[in-house]
């Protein structure tokens, strides 16, 4: 197999010499950091509360909007939680948690569990069904899943918790609570808005394969 020659401004240096030069380099790398919060605020999502129990049966929980599905078989999802969170510590020790998806009238519950109020479980209705992985916030949710932790990955100031859904309860006609641009919204209001007319995509400049994909 033939290889093209390197560009004239990049000398052809043996790999061992490259490694030696890198080891001797003391100039720190310049890192350009960005505040990700405004960007992610522009991506509205549902709102959930992660709940678990410690070894003494005391409930712990926090509001979480950073979650996603990972796989359907096995049914796996991921939630991202601040690494310093006391709830995360309990969750990892116990290896399980409940994920409560809040309905559109449950903004007070979202605010309560985001506040860190030590008496938050005294101020909201919850139950612990047989076999539950954590408290179910029955009056605030439209869906709950009981999860078992299968893997964790820490990165920066957060930890991604991958978990398998063991049992799922979904209420008929769910109406989720939405959050984006640092504001709450109701699913019923968003769903009742007139749908915009479909705008056909321009096909100019597309390859035959791209045009076939757009047209279905």
N, C-alpha and C positions, 0 to 999 in steps of 0.2 A: 504494500500500500504506500503510495507516495504522499508526502506531506509538503504543504506550501511553505516557503521560506518565511521566517519571522519578519515583521515590518522593520524598516531600516532604523527606526528610533528605539528598538528594543533589542539589545545585543543577545546573541545566543550564548547564555552562560550555563555551565553544568549545574545540575540540581544541587550537588553537594556544596558548591561555592555559594549558591543562592541561600541555602540554609545557614551557612557560616556567616554570611553578611547579615542575615536577619537576626542571628543570635547576638551580634555585636551592636545592633542598632539600639540606641537609648532614647531616641526621640519619641515621645508619646503620640499615639494616634489621636487625631482630632475627631471627636464625636459630635455630630449635629443632632441634638435631641429636639423632639417636637411634642407639644402638648396634645395627646391623643383625645382628650375629653371632648373638645368641640366637634371633632370628626365623628366620634361614636355617638354623640348626642344627636347627630343628623341621621341616625339609623334607628328609627323607633322600634320598640320591641314590646313584648308582654312583660308582666311583672310577676315574680314568684317570691315565695318565702321558703328558705331551706330550714328544716327543723330536725333536731335529733335529741337523744337522751343520753346523759352521762351514766357512769356506772352506778350512781346512786338513784337513778330515775328522775333526775332534775332535767327539765326541758331547756333547750337552747335553740336560738334561731336568729336568722338575719334575712333582710330583703336582698334579692338577687335578680338582676336583669340580664346577666351575662351567662347565657346557657344556649345549648344547641344539641340537636340530635347528631349522633355519630354513626350508628349502624342500626339496621332493622333486625339483623340476625347475627349475634344475639342483640336484643333491643338495648342499645347503649346510648347514653347521653353524657354531656360534659357540662359542668358548672365551674365557673372561675370565681374564686373567693380570695379575698385579701389574706395573705399568708399569716399576718399577725392576728387574725380574728380568733377570739376564744372559741367561737362556735366551730370553726374549722378544726381546731385542736381536738375538741370532743368528737367531732364527726370522724376524724381519722382514727382516733383511739377505738371507737365503737365499730367502725367499718360499715356504717349504714346511715341513711337519712331519708326523710320524706321531702318531696318537692311539691309544694303547694302553689298552683297557678291561680292567681287572684282574679275574681270577677270584677266587673266595671264599677261596682259600688263599694269596693274594698280599699279605696285610697287610704282611709284612716289606718288600716292594718299595715299597708305598705310603709306609711310614715312612721308608725309605731315601731316596726321591726328594723327600720333604718336608723332609728334614734338611739338604739342601745339601751333603752329603758329597762332597768333590771326587773321591773314588775310587768313586762309586756305580756307574759303568759297569763297573768291575773286579769288582764284587761281585754282579752279576746277569748272567744269560745273555741275550745279544741277538745279533741277526743283521741284516744289511743286504741284503735280497733285491734283485735287479736291478730298478731302477726305483723303489725305495722312497724315500719323502720324509724318512725318519728311521729310527733304529734301531727294530726290532721286538723287544719284550721277550717272546720266544717262550715261555718257561717260566712267565710270570706272567699271560698274557692269555687271554681267551676271544674277543676280537675286536680287529682292528686296521684302521684306515683311513689311507691315505696322502692327504694334503691339500695343496692349493695355496691360498695366501692370495689373496683377492680384494678385501678391504677391511678397514680397521681404524678404530676409533673410540675415542678416549681420553676417559675421564670419571672425574674424581676421581683416585684412586690406582690405577685399573685400566685396562686396554686390552682392548676387545672385538675379537677377531680372527675375521672371517668368512672361511670357507674352503670351497672346493669339494672334495668327496670324489672322488678319482680312482680309487681301488681299495680294495675292502673284502674282508677275510678274516674269516669268522665260523666258529668251531668248533661242531660239533654239540652240542646240549644245553648251552648256556651257563649257568654258575652265577656270577653277578656278585658282587663284593665290594660291600657296602653301607656307607654312612657317614651317621650322623645323631646329633644330641644328643651330639656329641663321642665317639661310640662306633662301633665296627665291628660289622657283623652279616653273617651268611652267607645268601645267597639260598636255599639248600636248607633251612635251618632256618625261614626265614620262609614259604617255599612249602609246607612240610609241616604248618604249623599249620592246625587246622580253620578253614574259612571261616565267618564269622558268617552267620546267617540273614538274608536280605534283609528289610529293614523298609520297608513301603510308605510312600511320602510322603503326608502329608495334603494333600488337594485343597481344603480349606476356604480361601476367600479368593482362590483363583486365578481368573484370567480364563479364558474358554473357550480362548483360544490357549495359555495356560500349562498348562491341564489336558491339552490335546491333546499338548503337548510331553512332559509327564511320562509319559503313557500310551503314548508312542511314535507 
